[in-house]
Amino acid sequence: FITRIILGDAFTAEEASHGLYGLWIWNDIKTLSWGNFWYDTGRQMVWPFLHSWLLAIFFFIFGANVIAARLLSLVLFFVSLILLYLLANKFCARDGWKLGAVAVILMLFSPLATSFAVLNTVEVLGMVIFLLGTYLYLVDETRKLLLYYILLCLVLAIAFYVNYIYAFLMLIAYLVSTLVKLGPLGLEAIDLQRKGEHAALGFIWWAYRKLIVLGILMVAVGGLFSFNFSRRLLLFMETVLNSGSEQNLNWIQGLLYYPWLIVQQISFSHWLGALMFLALLWPKPSRRYPGVKKLYIFVWTILVLIMLVIPAKAPQIIYLIVPFICLIFSAHIFFWLEWLQKRALPAGRQGSKLIWALALIIVLPTLISLPRLYMMYAHVNPGGNLATVLDFVKVNLPADGGVVVGGSLSRFNAENLKFELHDFSGLVLSETYLTEGEDSKVKYFVTIDLDNNSVYQSEEPNDSGYHWSGMLSERETAGQIKNLASRHFNQIGVTVKIFETK
């Protein structure tokens, strides 16, 4: 919270977009503009609106700022840890707390899990919904109450209001899990004629509950798609099946992308990450902990879909199943410890040496990665960051006219400034989309220049910022604009300039 939120860097472009959605809803509720509220809710097409509603609540409690926006993700992350612990206790009444405790520690030591926990994005919310749905699913299987099936289908429906890809993955995962159980039940149904109607009641009741879930799910999802149906359906199909990838990967690289990501990013140690992936290939602990079988079905269903069906390859897509992978690995640890105790300890001293040798093989390679674990929680740029630059612009930019922001930095663009200047009376525009009609409403221009050794050189995908700065310099030389304020931030290699029209 201190190093990555309070002292954290400026929003990325995606974070700023989510922040703006929350600002729309927050402002509509604050001004009691219910027509605008439903309009701003309905026009959130690429990302549905649930996250913006939650964000608006946090803005009312903590104020509309970067800290409040990212705090939502952090709170949801801790909710996910609680759900993960409760889920582990459903596997085994005696050892569930051990499985849950280790899984929670693995999550807290995971670079991938903790990175999104401090970003204003929808990933953590999607993970919480999947964990909650899985918990309800396991409760359904044990208690067999219709209420829990109804709650489960509502949770699945809510996923469509968060992220289309996540909703698609969850739905297919639960469908596959249901079909896996339907097979044995179907074989039993063949023999129902001999056993009589009483034996058929279990199968009929099971099928009835599934149909209830399907019906409620269709109604709940239909509510979302009833607004702008054709466009939402097109967006859903485009997002799931035709989403592009930021990397140019061939089919072999696409197949290896997520296994390699598990090794590299799910644990702070690549050695532990490799063991985690191997654990996914051997479901033997499901004999000791039957609930783990469900996790294997969920994990591998989603892995197959994101490797073979969804074109986009990105860390946030696999984020949905990170807690399940941690819990599966935790189950492996205690399964093999129990196996060793039964077989090695009876062998006496030699058996004890074997256990210690195996423990050292696992532990010692992880010690090499301890500096990486430290950097997960350390302050990334103690010398400053672009949040400081945005603060300088906020302080020095008058609020009596529109402003145009140039360049294409991920953390310094029109979206960032719109969020930071939400009380600003004038327009905040990007130079890329500036039209002739809007040009007359603009009074100020903002640009930043990067030193050759700037830590933000990698965030500029093209030289648009260089051309924008050059154009403003020419206009300053021609006497059309004047330099209102400027500052060089030496430690991060950034120079910011604010120009005013004459």
C-alpha positions in Angstrom: 0.0 0.0 0.0 2.8 2.4 0.8 5.4 1.6 -1.9 3.0 0.8 -4.8 0.0 2.9 -4.1 0.8 6.0 -1.9 4.3 6.3 -3.5 3.3 4.5 -6.8 3.6 5.7 -10.3 1.0 7.4 -12.4 -1.9 5.5 -13.9 -1.3 3.5 -17.1 -3.6 4.3 -20.0 -5.8 1.3 -19.1 -6.0 2.3 -15.4 -6.9 5.9 -16.4 -9.7 4.5 -18.6 -11.2 2.5 -15.7 -10.7 5.6 -13.5 -12.7 7.8 -15.9 -15.5 5.2 -16.0 -15.7 5.4 -12.2 -15.6 9.2 -12.3 -18.6 9.3 -14.7 -20.7 7.1 -12.3 -19.5 9.0 -9.2 -20.4 12.4 -10.7 -23.8 11.2 -11.9 -24.7 9.9 -8.4 -23.3 13.0 -6.7 -25.4 15.3 -8.9 -28.4 12.9 -8.8 -28.4 12.8 -12.6 -30.0 9.4 -13.0 -30.5 9.7 -16.7 -26.8 10.3 -17.2 -26.1 7.5 -14.7 -27.9 4.9 -16.9 -26.4 6.4 -20.0 -22.8 6.2 -18.6 -23.5 2.7 -17.4 -24.8 1.5 -20.7 -22.0 3.1 -22.8 -19.3 1.1 -21.1 -18.9 -1.5 -23.9 -15.3 -2.9 -23.9 -15.3 -3.3 -20.1 -18.8 -3.7 -18.6 -19.9 -1.5 -15.8 -19.6 -3.4 -12.5 -16.1 -2.2 -11.7 -17.0 1.4 -12.3 -19.9 1.1 -9.8 -17.6 -0.3 -7.1 -15.1 2.4 -8.0 -17.7 5.1 -7.5 -18.4 3.8 -4.0 -14.7 4.0 -3.1 -14.6 7.6 -4.5 -17.4 8.6 -2.2 -15.6 7.1 0.8 -12.0 8.1 0.1 -12.3 10.8 -2.6 -11.8 10.6 -6.3 -8.1 10.0 -6.6 -5.5 7.5 -7.7 -5.1 6.1 -4.1 -8.8 5.3 -3.7 -9.0 3.7 -7.2 -6.1 1.4 -6.5 -7.2 0.7 -3.0 -10.3 -1.0 -4.4 -8.1 -3.6 -6.1 -6.0 -4.1 -2.9 -9.2 -4.7 -0.8 -10.5 -7.1 -3.4 -7.1 -8.9 -3.4 -7.4 -9.5 0.4 -11.0 -10.7 -0.1 -9.6 -13.2 -2.6 -7.1 -14.5 0.0 -9.9 -15.1 2.5 -11.9 -16.9 -0.1 -8.8 -19.0 -1.1 -8.4 -20.0 2.6 -12.0 -20.9 3.0 -11.9 -22.9 -0.3 -9.0 -24.9 1.0 -10.9 -25.8 4.1 -13.6 -27.3 1.9 -11.1 -29.9 0.6 -10.2 -31.4 4.0 -11.5 -30.6 7.4 -8.3 -31.7 9.1 -5.6 -30.3 6.8 -7.5 -27.6 5.0 -6.1 -24.8 7.1 -2.6 -25.9 6.2 -3.3 -26.0 2.5 -5.0 -22.6 2.7 -2.2 -20.9 4.7 0.5 -22.1 2.3 -1.6 -21.1 -0.7 -2.2 -17.6 0.7 1.6 -17.2 1.3 2.3 -18.3 -2.3 -0.2 -15.6 -3.5 1.5 -13.0 -1.3 4.9 -14.0 -2.7 3.7 -14.1 -6.4 4.9 -11.2 -8.6 1.9 -11.7 -11.0 -0.7 -11.9 -8.2 0.6 -8.8 -6.3 1.2 -6.7 -9.4 -2.5 -6.4 -10.3 -3.4 -6.1 -6.6 -2.2 -2.5 -6.8 -3.5 -1.5 -10.2 -6.8 0.1 -11.1 -8.0 -2.8 -13.4 -10.7 -5.5 -13.4 -8.4 -8.5 -13.0 -8.7 -8.9 -9.2 -12.5 -8.4 -9.3 -12.7 -11.2 -11.9 -10.5 -13.5 -9.7 -12.7 -12.8 -6.7 -15.8 -13.8 -8.6 -14.3 -17.0 -9.8 -13.1 -17.9 -6.3 -16.6 -17.2 -4.9 -18.2 -19.2 -7.6 -15.9 -22.2 -7.0 -16.6 -22.0 -3.2 -20.3 -22.1 -3.8 -19.9 -24.9 -6.3 -18.1 -27.1 -3.7 -20.8 -26.2 -1.1 -23.5 -27.2 -3.7 -21.8 -30.6 -4.2 -21.9 -31.3 -0.4 -25.1 -29.7 0.8 -27.2 -30.1 -2.4 -29.3 -27.1 -1.6 -31.1 -25.2 -4.5 -30.3 -21.8 -2.9 -26.5 -22.4 -3.4 -27.1 -23.3 -7.1 -29.1 -20.0 -7.5 -26.3 -18.1 -5.9 -23.7 -19.8 -8.1 -25.6 -18.9 -11.3 -25.9 -15.3 -10.1 -22.1 -15.2 -9.6 -21.5 -16.6 -13.1 -23.9 -14.0 -14.5 -22.0 -11.2 -12.6 -18.8 -12.2 -14.5 -20.4 -10.9 -17.7 -20.7 -7.5 -16.1 -16.9 -7.5 -15.4 -15.0 -8.9 -18.3 -16.1 -10.8 -21.4 -13.1 -13.1 -21.6 -13.3 -14.0 -17.9 -17.0 -14.7 -18.2 -16.4 -16.9 -21.3 -13.6 -18.9 -19.5 -15.7 -19.3 -16.3 -18.7 -20.5 -18.1 -16.9 -23.1 -20.2 -14.9 -24.3 -17.1 -18.1 -24.9 -15.1 -19.8 -26.5 -18.1 -16.9 -29.0 -18.5 -16.9 -29.7 -14.8 -20.7 -30.4 -15.0 -20.2 -32.7 -18.0 -17.5 -34.6 -16.3 -20.0 -35.4 -13.5 -22.8 -36.0 -15.9 -21.0 -38.9 -17.5 -21.0 -41.2 -14.5 -24.5 -40.1 -13.6 -25.6 -40.9 -17.2 -24.1 -44.5 -16.9 -26.0 -45.0 -13.7 -29.2 -43.8 -15.3 -29.0 -46.7 -17.8 -29.6 -49.0 -15.0 -32.5 -47.0 -13.5 -35.2 -49.2 -15.1 -34.0 -52.2 -13.2 -33.7 -50.3 -9.9 -37.0 -48.5 -10.1 -38.2 -44.9 -9.9 -36.9 -44.2 -6.4 -33.3 -44.6 -7.7 -34.0 -42.2 -10.5 -34.9 -39.3 -8.2 -31.3 -38.4 -7.5 -30.5 -38.0 -11.2 -33.7 -36.1 -11.9 -33.1 -33.7 -8.9 -29.5 -33.1 -10.1 -30.6 -32.3 -13.6 -33.4 -30.1 -12.3 -31.0 -28.0 -10.3 -28.7 -27.6 -13.4 -31.7 -26.4 -15.5 -32.7 -23.9 -12.8 -29.1 -22.5 -12.9 -29.1 -22.3 -16.7 -32.5 -20.5 -16.7 -31.5 -17.9 -14.2 -28.1 -17.4 -15.8 -29.7 -16.8 -19.2 -32.1 -14.2 -17.7 -29.3 -12.4 -15.8 -27.0 -12.3 -18.8 -29.9 -11.3 -21.1 -30.3 -8.2 -18.9 -26.8 -7.0 -19.9 -27.2 -7.7 -23.6 -30.7 -6.2 -23.8 -29.0 -2.8 -24.1 -27.2 -2.3 -27.4 -27.7 -6.0 -28.1 -26.0 -6.2 -31.5 -23.0 -4.1 -30.5 -22.5 -5.9 -27.2 -22.8 -9.3 -28.9 -20.3 -8.2 -31.6 -17.9 -6.9 -28.9 -18.2 -10.2 -26.9 -17.3 -12.3 -30.0 -14.5 -9.9 -31.0 -13.1 -9.9 -27.5 -13.1 -13.6 -27.1 -12.3 -14.9 -30.6 -10.7 -12.1 -32.5 -8.8 -10.1 -29.8 -5.3 -9.3 -31.0 -2.1 -10.0 -29.2 0.5 -7.4 -28.3 3.2 -9.9 -29.3 3.7 -11.4 -32.7 3.8 -15.1 -31.7 3.7 -18.2 -33.9 1.6 -21.2 -32.9 4.4 -22.9 -31.0 5.2 -19.7 -29.1 1.5 -19.3 -28.4 1.3 -22.8 -26.9 4.3 -22.2 -24.7 3.4 -18.7 -23.6 1.4 -19.6 -20.6 3.4 -22.5 -19.3 6.5 -20.3 -19.5 4.5 -17.5 -17.7 3.7 -19.9 -14.9 7.4 -20.7 -14.5 8.5 -17.1 -14.6 5.8 -15.0 -12.9 3.5 -16.9 -10.6 6.2 -17.4 -8.1 9.1 -15.1 -7.1 11.4 -18.1 -7.7 11.6 -19.7 -11.2 12.5 -23.0 -9.5 9.2 -22.9 -7.5 7.4 -21.8 -10.7 8.7 -24.9 -12.5 7.5 -27.1 -9.7 4.1 -25.4 -9.8 3.8 -26.3 -13.5 4.9 -29.9 -12.9 2.2 -30.1 -10.2 -0.4 -29.2 -12.8 0.7 -32.3 -14.9 0.3 -34.8 -12.0 -3.2 -34.8 -10.3 -2.3 -37.4 -7.8 -3.1 -35.3 -4.7 -6.8 -35.4 -5.8 -6.9 -38.9 -4.3 -6.2 -37.4 -0.9 -8.1 -34.1 -1.4 -11.1 -34.8 -3.7 -11.9 -31.1 -4.2 -8.6 -30.6 -5.9 -10.0 -32.6 -8.9 -12.3 -29.7 -9.6 -9.4 -27.2 -9.6 -7.6 -29.4 -12.1 -10.6 -29.4 -14.4 -11.0 -25.6 -14.1 -7.2 -24.9 -14.6 -6.8 -27.1 -17.6 -10.0 -26.1 -19.2 -9.0 -22.5 -19.1 -5.4 -23.2 -20.1 -6.5 -25.1 -23.2 -8.9 -22.3 -24.1 -6.4 -19.4 -23.7 -3.7 -21.4 -25.5 -5.8 -22.6 -28.5 -9.0 -20.5 -28.7 -8.2 -16.9 -27.5 -5.7 -15.2 -29.8 -4.6 -12.6 -27.2 -1.7 -13.6 -25.0 -1.2 -11.5 -21.9 -0.5 -12.1 -18.2 -3.9 -10.7 -17.1 -5.7 -13.5 -19.0 -4.2 -16.2 -16.8 -4.7 -14.2 -13.6 -8.1 -15.8 -13.2 -6.5 -19.2 -12.2 -3.4 -18.0 -10.3 -5.0 -18.8 -6.8 -6.0 -22.3 -8.1 -2.5 -23.0 -9.2 -1.2 -21.9 -5.8 -3.7 -24.2 -4.0 -2.9 -27.2 -6.2 0.8 -26.7 -5.4 0.0 -26.4 -1.7 -1.9 -29.7 -2.0 1.1 -31.3 -3.6 3.4 -30.2 -0.8 1.3 -31.7 2.0 0.5 -34.9 -0.1 4.1 -35.7 -0.6 5.1 -34.8 3.0 2.5 -37.3 4.2 3.7 -39.8 1.7 7.3 -39.4 2.9 6.3 -39.6 6.5 4.6 -42.9 5.9 7.5 -44.5 3.9 10.7 -42.7 5.0 10.3 -42.2 8.7 9.7 -45.9 9.4 13.1 -46.5 7.8 14.7 -44.6 10.8 17.6 -42.3 10.5 18.1 -42.9 6.8 14.5 -41.9 6.1 14.9 -38.7 8.1 18.0 -37.8 6.0 16.0 -38.4 2.9 13.3 -36.0 4.0 15.9 -33.3 4.8 17.7 -33.8 1.5 14.4 -33.4 -0.5 13.5 -30.3 1.6 16.9 -28.7 0.8 16.5 -29.5 -2.9 13.3 -27.5 -2.8 14.3 -24.7 -0.5 17.9 -23.8 -1.4 17.3 -22.8 -5.1 14.5 -20.4 -3.9 17.0 -18.5 -1.7 18.7 -17.3 -4.9 15.5 -15.5 -5.8 15.1 -13.7 -2.5 16.2 -10.3 -3.9 13.4 -10.6 -6.4 11.0 -11.1 -3.5 12.3 -8.0 -1.9 11.9 -5.9 -5.0 8.2 -7.0 -5.2 7.6 -4.9 -2.1 10.3 -2.2 -2.5 9.7 1.3 -3.8 10.3 1.0 -7.6 11.5 4.6 -8.4 12.5 6.2 -5.1 13.9 9.2 -7.1 10.4 10.2 -8.3 8.0 9.2 -11.1 5.4 10.6 -13.5 2.9 11.0 -10.7 5.2 13.9 -9.6 5.2 15.3 -13.1 1.3 15.2 -13.2 1.2 17.0 -9.8 3.4 19.7 -11.3 1.0 20.1 -14.2 -2.0 20.2 -11.9 -0.5 23.0 -9.8 0.7 25.2 -12.7 -2.2 24.7 -15.2 -4.9 27.4 -14.9 -8.5 26.2 -15.1 -9.8 28.8 -17.5 -9.4 27.1 -20.8 -8.9 23.8 -22.6 -5.6 21.9 -22.7 -4.1 19.6 -25.3 -1.7 16.8 -24.2 0.9 15.5 -26.7 2.9 12.3 -26.9 2.0 8.7 -26.4 3.5 7.6 -23.1 1.6 4.9 -21.3 1.6 6.9 -18.1 1.3 10.4 -19.4 -1.5 11.1 -21.8 -4.9 12.7 -22.1 -6.6 10.0 -20.1 -4.3 10.5 -17.2 -4.7 14.3 -17.2 -8.5 14.0 -17.5 -8.6 11.9 -14.4 -6.2 14.1 -12.5 -8.1 17.3 -13.6 -11.6 16.0 -13.1 -12.5 19.4 -11.5 -11.0 21.2 -14.4 -13.6 23.4 -16.2 -12.0 23.2 -19.7 -11.6 20.4 -22.2 -8.7 18.0 -21.9 -7.8 16.6 -25.3 -5.2 14.5 -27.0 -3.3 16.1 -29.9 -4.0 12.9 -31.9 -7.7 13.7 -32.0 -7.7 17.5 -32.0 -10.1 18.8 -34.6 -10.3 22.3 -36.1 -13.5 23.2 -34.2 -11.9 22.2 -30.9 -8.7 24.1 -31.7 -10.4 27.4 -30.8 -11.4 26.2 -27.4 -7.8 25.3 -26.5 -5.7 27.7 -24.5 -2.9 25.5 -23.1 -0.6 22.9 -24.5 1.4 20.3 -22.4 4.3 18.3 -23.6 7.1 16.2 -22.0 10.6 15.4 -23.4 12.6 12.4 -22.4 16.3 12.3 -21.8 18.2 9.5 -23.6 18.7 7.7 -20.3 15.2 8.3 -19.0 13.5 5.4 -17.2 10.4 6.0 -19.3 12.1 5.5 -22.8 10.5 2.1 -23.1 7.0 3.5 -22.6 7.1 5.6 -25.8 6.2 3.3 -28.7 6.9 5.9 -31.4 8.3 9.3 -31.8 5.0 11.2 -31.7 6.1 13.0 -28.5 9.2 14.2 -30.3 7.2 15.6 -33.2 4.7 17.3 -30.8 7.4 19.0 -28.9 9.1 20.2 -32.1 5.8 21.6 -33.3 5.3 23.5 -30.1 8.9 24.9 -30.2 8.2 26.2 -33.7 5.0 27.9 -32.6 6.8 29.4 -29.6 9.5 30.8 -31.9 6.8 32.2 -34.2 5.3 34.0 -31.2 2.0 32.1 -31.3 2.5 30.6 -27.8 4.6 31.3 -24.7 6.1 29.1 -22.1 3.9 29.3 -19.0 5.9 26.8 -16.8 8.5 24.1 -17.2 10.7 21.9 -15.1 13.3 19.2 -15.6 13.0 16.1 -13.4 16.6 15.0 -13.4 16.3 11.7 -11.5 13.8 10.3 -14.0 15.1 12.1 -17.1 11.8 14.0 -17.9 11.2 17.6 -18.9 7.6 18.9 -18.8 6.5 22.2 -20.4 3.2 24.1 -20.3 2.5 26.6 -23.1 -0.2 29.2 -23.2 -1.6 30.8 -26.4 -0.9 34.5 -26.8 
